[in-house]
Amino acid sequence: MSDSTARPTTERKDAVRFRSTSLALVGVLTIGLAACTGAPADTSADTATDTPSPGDGHGAIAGAEEVAEPPLGLTAIDPTGTVTHLDLLDESVTGIGEIAAPRAMTTDGRYLFADVGDGVEIVDSGVWTWDHVDHFHYYRAAPALLGAVDGDGSPTIATTNSSTSGGIGISFAGSGDAVLLDTEALSKGEIREQFRLQRDPHTGLVVPVGSFALITEAVDGVGARVVGYTAEGEPTGLEETCAAPAGTRTTRVGAVIGCADGALLAHVDDGELTVERIPYPADTPAGAVASFDNREGRPTVAGLASPTDIRLLDTRARTWTLLTAPAPLVHVTAVDDEDGHLLALAEDGRMLVLSAADGSLIAETAPLVAASLSEGAAPVLVADQQRAYLSAPSEKRLFEIDYADAARIARTFDTPTDPAFVAETGR
């Protein structure tokens, strides 16, 4: 699909196409100068029927300033828990505070959800975009540390495309607790649990879908089905089998949940929670996709069932495309642009640009993150409509890559410390 109607964005600061910069900012913040100058995801080509009905206020909250363009920024948590925000419009840096040292982090583009070992600490970046289908509203407020949601065991977090309405799901593997947070309350600085349900402990999911949620339930410690609940924690009566549920991503069409035999697509129709089953094509090798990734807001998601088994799900067409990777991979993400680009990180540290039609290799970089992968660090690969960003923790660098121009390295940023947990915010 064409990106010609993408929302406005700040001009990229890459007039000098090839340079390496050592910045005096806090190490993790140096990432933001490259990673967040990309244009926001193009969602305007999608239809209104795929977006929740807009509420009053157009995403505004008390005390927030509406601004004329996306307030793009980088909110970062370093390995010790220091939280900072880099404004990419004027490059100013704001210290937000300190949290416990994180083990992992999830983001929805406004909030950062940090796994700190005994729960989830929540950071509000203070910048967000509200999608009104045919146009957008942009807001800026004071960033803040909002507090923690207590829980036992590793949390799995699922978000939606809205930072002012709906819910945020947290599934704690140790206790089995299924928690749904109220996003509207969160946007006003309050952590409010809409429900906390007890389940058998397992690595599961709590997936918000409009004013509902789907939660996984286990048999013998392994997820076996998903069950529908209202935001108040009452069962809806909806239940679907889903062997080994893993991986979820919300698109403009609905929320995807991976299962061993395909995926479930959940959305709300006429006020009712609806789940569609999208099975793999016949004779597809068994295997669940552990995680899905895509360019924010696009309908197609991508995941790996094995290092060379790429699976693309078009949530609009309800169809799978199965591809064989040209090399073993550790991550894949769907750009879903009109040229059909698919980005992948190979086990040897190369970023590959592949065709989403047949999996063929279009372009590749050198092994940019070989040391990180060999040392067990976790590079992050993010795609927007113009660039890809690849973090290199062990190499202490971030690469900005023009994937549409033969995987050209547009900019390289050296960082004094490893780029641990970062999120592009404001879109």
N, C-alpha and C positions, 0 to 999 in steps of 0.2 A: 504494500500500500504506500501511497505517496506521502512524504513528509512535508509537502508544500504548504500545509495549513497549520504547521506547528505553532504553538504559543510563542510570544516574543521572549527573547533571552538576552543576557549580557553578551557583548561581543567578546570573542575569545582573545586571550592575550598571547597569541602565538605568531606575531609578525616575524619574529626571528624563529625560523622553523626548527633548527637544531641547536640546542644549547643544553648545558648541564649547569645547574645552579645549586650552590650550597647556601641555604637560607639561615638567618639568625633566629627565626621563630622556633618555638617548641617543635621538637622533631616531628611528631605526628601531624602538627598543623601544616608543615610544609607540603604534605600531600594535597591539601585542599586547593592550593593554587593551581594545580593541574586538574585534579579530579572533579572539581565542581564548576569549571568554566564551560562545560558542555551544555548544549541546549536541553531543555526538559523533554521528557518523552512526549511524542506526538500522539495524542489521544483524540484529537478533534475529528478525525475521519470516522470514528465509531459512532454508532447510532444511539439515540437517546434511550432506546428500550433496554440497553445494557447497563444503564447507570441508575442507581437508586434515585428516587424522586427527591429533588432539592427541597430543603426545608427553608424556613424563614431565616433571613440574615445573611444568606450567601456565604456562609462559613465564617462570618465575623464573630468575635467574642469581645466582651467588655475589656477595654484597655489596649486592644490591638489597633495598629495603624494599617490602613489599606494603602498599598504602594502600587506603582504603575507597572512594575515588571517583577519577574520572579526574584525573590530575595535570596539568591543562591548562596550557599555557605557550606562550610565543613564543620561539623561538630565531632570532636574527637575525644577519646578516652585513652590515655597512655597506659602502659602496663602496670603502673602504680595506682591508677584510679583518678588521676588529674583530668578534669573535664574542661575543655576550652572550645571556643567557637571562632572561626575565621570568616569574616564577612568578605565575600568575593567581589563585592561592588567597590569597596574602598580599601580592602585588605587589612582592616583593623582586626585586632585580636581581643576577645573578651574572655576572661577567666570566669567559669561558671561555678566551680567548686571541686570538691573531692568526694569520691565514693570509694567503696572497697575495691581492691584489685579485681578486675573482671577476668573471667575465664572464657567468655564468648559474648557476642553482641548481635542483636537483631534490630532492624530499623524499619519504619514505615515511611521515611522521608521527612518526618518531623520529630518523632520521639526516638530515643535510643533505649533499648531494653537490655540491660547488662546482667548476665549470669554472674553472680558474685559468690556462689557456693552454697549459701543458705537462703536464697531467694533471688528476686529480680529487682535491681535498682532502675528507676526510670528517670531519664533526663529529657526535658523539653527544650529543644533547640530554639524555640520562639519564632520560627519562620515556617510558613506553609503556603500551599496553593489550594484553592477550592475550585473544583471542576464543575462548571455549569454547562457542560456538553458542547455548546457552540462558542463559549468564551470562558475566561478564567478570572478569578479574583485572587490577589496576592496579599499576604498579611505578614506583619512583623510585630512581635511583642517581646517582652523581657524574657530571656532564657531562664531556666530554673531547674534545680534538682527537686523532683517531686516526692521522692521517698521510695519505699520498698514494698514489694509484695512477698511475704514470707512463703517459703515452700521447701520441701525436702526432695533432693535429687535434681538431676539436670532438667532444666525447663525447656520445653519446645514452645515457641511463640508464633502465633499466626495473627496477621493484621489484615486490614482492608485497605482500600484506596482513599479513605476519608480519615482525616485527623480531628474532626469535630463531631462526628456522629457514629453510631453503630457500636461495635465492641472490639476488644482485643482479647484473644484467647491464650491462656497459658496452661500447659499440661506438665505437671511435675512427675517425673518418672519414679522417684523414690516412694512417695506417699500415694501416688495415683490421683491426687487432687486435680480436679478440672475447674479452672477459674475463668470467668468472663468478666473483664473490666468494662466500665462505662466510659467510652471515648469522649462523650460530651463533657462528663465530669472532669476527665483528665485534662481537657482543653481549658478548663477553668482552674486547674491546679489541684484538683482533688482526686485521690485514688479511691475509687468506689467499686467494690466487687458486686456485680449484679447477681452472681451466684458462685458458690464453691461446692462442688459435688464430690462425693467420695466414690472412688472406683478401685478395682484391683490394680495394684502398681504395675505399670508397664510404660514403655516408651510410646506415648500416644500423642493425640492431637486434640485441640479444642479450636474449631474453625468458625469464626464469626461469619454469618451470612445475613445481611440486613439486620432485622430485629430478632434474629434467631441465632442458633449455634448448632453445629454438629460436633459431637464428642465421640471419641473411639472408646470401645469397650473390649476387654480382653478375655480370652479363654486360655487358661494355663500360662498366664503371663505374657501372652502374645496378642496383639490387637487382632480382632476378628470381625468387627462390625462398627458401623457408625450409627448414632442415635440422635434424633432431632430434639432440641429443647427450645423453649421460649427464652427471652432475655431474663425472665424471672426464675428460670430453673425448672419450669414445668415441662414434662415430656409432651411432645406433639403427636406421638404415635408413629412417627416416621422411623423406620429402621431399615438399613441396607447392609448386606454382607459386604465385607471388604477385607480380604485376607492380607495380613501384613501391611496395614496402612502406613504410609510414609510419604512425606513430601506434600506441601500444599503451597498454593500461590493464587492470589486473587487477581483476576483480569477484569476488563470491562464487562465481560459476559457473565462471570460467576466465579466461584471458588473451586479450585481443583484439589482433589485429594487422590494421591496415588494408591493403587491397590496392586496385588500380585498379578491380576489378570487384566489390568487396564487402569481406568480412572473413574472417579465420580465427579460430576459437575453439579454444584449446588447453586441455586439462585432462588429468588422470591418472585412468584407469579400471582398477581391478584391477592396479595397478602398471605399467600401460602408458601411454606418452605417446600421446595421441589428439588429432587435429586435425580439426575440422569446418569445412567451407566454408559460409559464409552469403552467397550472392550477392545483389547488388542486385535488386530487382524488374525484370521485363522493361521495356525501353524507358527505363531510367534513364540520364540523361546520364552519360558517363564522367567519372571524377574520383575520385582517392583523397582520403581524409580525412587531413589532415596531422597532426592530434592529436585525441585524445579526452579528454573531461573529464566528471566526474560527482560527485555527493555521495558521499563516501567509503563504499565497501562496497555501494552499491546495484547492482542488476543491469543497469540501463540506462545507456548511455553516449551522449554526443552529440558531434558534430563538424561542421565546415564543409567542403564540397567546393568552394564558391565563396562570396563575400560574402553571397549571398542563398539559398544552397542548404544547408539544415540536414538532417543525416542522424542519426537516432536508431536505435540498435541495442539491442534487448531481448535480452540474452544468455540469459535463462531461456527465452523463447519462441522464440528464434532467428529473430526477425523485424525487418525494417527499417521505419521510418516516415520518409517523405520530406516535408519541409515547405519552404514558401517564406517566407523572413523578410520582415517588413513594412518593413525598412530594411536597408541594407548593414551587415554585422556584421564584427567582428574576433575575436570569441570567443563560444562558447556552452557551457553546462554543464547537464547533466540533474540536476534535484533528485530526481526519481523519488519524489515523495510522493503521498499519496492524491488530491490535487487536481490532479496532473499539471502541476506548474510546470516551466517551462524558462526559464533565465536567459541573457541575452545582453548583450554589450557592443556598442553601435552605433558606427559609424565617427565619428559626431559627438560621442561622449562620453556618451551616455545609457545607463543600464542599463534593459533592457526585461524585463518579465515576460511570457512567452508561454505559450500553451496547448500542451502536448506532443501534444494530439490533432489540432489543425488549424493551429497556428502563429499563431493570432490574438493580437492585443495585448491583454493583461489590464491592465497598468499600466506606467508608465514614470517615470523620474526626469528632472530637468533634465540638461543636458550637464555632468556633474560632472567629467569628466576630458578635456575638449576640449583643453586646453593640453598635457597629457601626450601625447595621440595626435598632435597636430600637430607636436610637437617630437621625435617618435620614441621617447619613453619607453614603458615597457611596464607599463600598469596590470594588476593581478592581480585577477581575480574569483573568489571562493571561496564556495561554498554549504554551509551546514549545514542541519539540519532546522528551524531557526527563523529564521535570518538569512542575509543575503548580506554579504560584505565586499569593498569595492572600494578598492584602493589608488590614490592619485593622486600619482605621483612629482614631476611638475613643480609641481603645486599644493601639495605638501607636506602632504597630508591623507590620512586614511582615513575612509571612510564605512561606517557600519553601517546596513543597509537591511532593513526588515521587508517582505520580498517578498510575504507573504501579506496584508498590510494596505496595499494600493494603493501599494506601493513607497515606503512612508514612510521618511524618513530618521530613524532612531531616535537615532543619535548621530554627531557629527562630531568627529574628533580632529585638531588641527593638530600637525604635526611640524617641529622645527627643521631637519632635513635630509630629503632625499628618502628615502622608504621603498623601499630598493633590493631586498634579498633577505631575505624573511621566510618562516617556516614555522610553522604551527600544529602543536604537538607534544604528545604525551601521550595520543593516542587512536588 
